[in-house]
Amino acid sequence: MTTPAAAQPAGLPAIEASGIEFTLTEHGPVSSLAEAAAARGVEPGRLVKTLVVRRGEGDYVFVLVPGGRAIAWPRLRALLGVNRLSMPSAEEAREATGYPRGSITPFGATTAWPVIADLTLRGQTVSIGAGAPGAAVTVDADALIAALRADVADVTEPEPARG
């Protein structure tokens, strides 16, 4: 039995259209990376955060960041050839992508912004958001990178320890 269209995560049609093999996981609210990873059945480092980064007025990129890692801003600026990057507000990110923060995915976004995937994703099985809170797909990262036509680069570093 198929899921009614109204109940599907917003990014699912674009994920299906990409032709990549995936497993859909839907879960309730989570409050941490570890909880999200456990709910999706993956290690925290295999959960992919899709971050929206502003290059300039009305100009954004998606950066795919593995769990437990953060954007290495100097490396990302050098890759993009810019002196300044910033994170948009939740409202601005929603306007740029069509998705509320916490459910942003490059799949089915209102604009097909360029995608940059961190080098550490290569060769992994990962979980990425499907365009709705608590919805994600588990996919082969290399197939994901190919489907999104992502540039692959070393643009993250381990998140600082929290204490």
C-alpha positions in Angstrom: 0.0 0.0 0.0 1.4 3.4 -0.9 1.3 6.4 1.4 -1.2 9.1 0.4 0.5 12.0 -1.3 -0.7 14.4 1.5 1.1 12.4 4.1 4.4 12.1 2.2 7.4 14.1 3.3 7.7 17.1 0.9 11.1 16.0 -0.5 10.0 12.4 -1.1 8.8 12.9 -4.7 12.1 14.4 -5.7 14.0 11.6 -3.9 12.0 9.1 -5.8 12.5 10.9 -9.1 16.3 10.9 -8.5 16.4 7.2 -9.0 18.6 6.5 -6.0 17.7 3.5 -3.8 16.5 4.6 -0.3 14.8 3.5 2.8 12.3 5.9 4.3 12.4 6.3 8.1 9.8 8.2 10.0 10.0 8.9 13.7 8.7 11.2 16.4 10.4 14.3 17.8 14.0 14.1 18.8 16.1 16.5 20.8 19.7 15.6 19.8 21.9 14.2 17.1 22.2 11.0 19.1 18.5 10.6 19.4 18.0 11.3 15.7 20.6 8.8 14.8 19.1 6.1 17.1 15.7 6.7 15.7 17.0 6.3 12.1 19.1 3.3 12.9 22.5 4.8 12.0 25.6 5.9 13.8 25.6 9.7 14.6 28.4 10.3 12.1 26.3 9.0 9.3 23.4 11.4 9.9 23.7 14.2 7.4 22.7 17.7 8.3 21.7 19.9 5.4 22.9 23.4 6.2 21.9 26.5 4.1 24.7 29.0 3.8 24.3 32.5 2.4 26.9 33.6 -0.1 25.3 36.9 -0.9 21.9 38.5 -1.2 19.5 35.8 -2.6 22.5 33.5 -3.2 22.8 30.3 -1.2 24.4 26.9 -1.1 23.5 23.6 0.6 26.3 22.1 2.6 26.0 18.4 3.6 27.6 18.0 7.0 28.1 14.6 8.8 26.9 14.4 12.4 29.5 15.3 14.9 31.2 17.7 12.4 30.8 21.4 11.8 31.5 23.7 8.8 35.2 24.7 8.6 34.4 28.3 7.6 37.9 29.2 6.2 37.9 26.2 4.0 34.3 26.8 2.7 35.1 30.4 2.0 38.2 29.4 0.1 36.3 26.8 -1.9 33.6 29.3 -2.8 36.0 32.2 -3.4 34.3 34.6 -1.1 35.4 36.5 2.0 32.2 36.3 3.9 29.5 33.6 4.4 26.7 33.5 6.9 23.8 31.4 8.1 20.4 32.8 7.2 17.6 33.2 9.8 15.1 30.4 10.0 12.6 32.5 8.1 15.1 33.3 5.3 16.2 29.7 5.0 12.5 28.7 4.6 12.0 31.3 1.9 15.2 30.1 0.1 14.4 26.4 0.3 10.6 25.9 1.0 11.5 23.9 4.1 11.4 24.8 7.8 14.7 24.5 9.7 15.1 21.0 10.9 13.6 19.5 7.8 15.7 21.2 5.1 16.9 18.9 2.3 18.2 19.7 -1.2 15.6 17.3 -2.6 12.6 19.2 -3.8 13.8 22.6 -2.5 12.0 25.5 -4.2 15.4 26.5 -5.8 18.1 24.0 -6.8 20.9 25.7 -5.0 24.4 24.2 -5.5 25.3 21.4 -3.1 28.6 20.8 -1.4 29.1 17.5 0.3 31.9 17.0 2.8 34.6 14.6 1.7 34.1 12.4 4.8 30.7 11.3 3.4 32.2 9.3 0.5 31.8 5.5 0.8 29.2 5.6 3.6 25.6 4.7 4.0 24.0 7.9 5.4 20.6 9.3 6.5 19.4 12.6 5.2 16.2 14.5 5.8 13.3 14.0 3.5 11.6 17.4 3.9 9.5 16.9 7.0 10.2 16.8 10.7 11.0 13.2 11.7 11.3 11.9 8.1 14.6 10.8 6.5 16.0 8.5 3.9 18.9 6.2 4.3 21.0 6.1 1.1 24.4 5.3 -0.3 26.3 8.6 0.0 28.0 8.3 -3.3 24.7 7.8 -5.0 23.4 10.8 -3.1 26.3 13.0 -4.2 25.8 11.9 -7.8 22.0 12.5 -7.7 22.5 16.0 -6.3 25.5 16.8 -8.6 27.3 17.8 -5.4 30.8 19.1 -5.3 32.8 17.1 -2.9 35.3 18.9 -0.7 37.0 18.9 2.7 34.8 21.6 4.3 34.1 20.3 7.8 36.0 19.7 11.0 35.1 17.8 14.2 32.6 19.7 16.4 34.2 21.1 19.5 33.6 19.0 22.6 30.7 20.3 24.8 31.3 20.5 28.4 
